[in-house]
Amino acid sequence: MAKNLLKNPYGDDDFSNWELTQNGGDKWIVEPMTDNAVASYFCTSHKLCLKKQVIILLQSGYDAAYLDSAPEVTVRDWYATRHDCGGVYRLTVSLLNENREVIATFKPADVTVPAETTWTQVTHTFTGYGPGLRFISFEHGGQDNKSWKGWYGIRVTGSSVTIPPKP
């Protein structure tokens, strides 16, 4: 079974392993989950909040020959809003070569999410992208759509990037 290559996908260790690339408004926070088996989630503010991880695949147990065979790379992310405020969700995942140049990118249009949206999963599988994969950049986040001061923006949790183990 493929393991999740992202570290700290639920915010259990606050923001360790994440680079805060945009930290607008009242900034990112981690909040406890009250109605699910997941312990916590990341919460955005009234201005754009984005966070990123870059996965170094050669340090994650994959060898160059296997990566050059272009194995499937599956990305999953979960987002939701509060009961009283909608938001905008953003996701960008890029496959990078040894020079950190882009091989392939998954960047769906920003999603405007109404208030009271329950947890929604987005998923994408990269295939047929050719040789050279060495890094994966995963960046996501958003903001609220009412510009309310505080943490009324998009919530994200349970993010994952998986590559099947070498056969």
Sequence and secondary structure as in RCSB ss.txt:
>XXXX:A:sequence
MAKNLLKNPYGDDDFSNWELTQNGGDKWIVEPMTDNAVASYFCTSHKLCLKKQVIILLQSGYDAAYLDSAPEVTV
RDWYATRHDCGGVYRLTVSLLNENREVIATFKPADVTVPAETTWTQVTHTFTGYGPGLRFISFEHGGQDNKSWKG
WYGIRVTGSSVTIPPKP
>XXXX:A:secstr
     SS TT TTTTTT EEEEE TT  EEEE SSSSS EEEE  SS EEEEEEEEGGGTT  HHHHHT   EEE
EEEEE  SS  EEEEEEEEEE TT  EEEEE    EEE TT   EEEEEEE S  S   EEEEEEEEEESS  SS
S S EEEEEEEE     
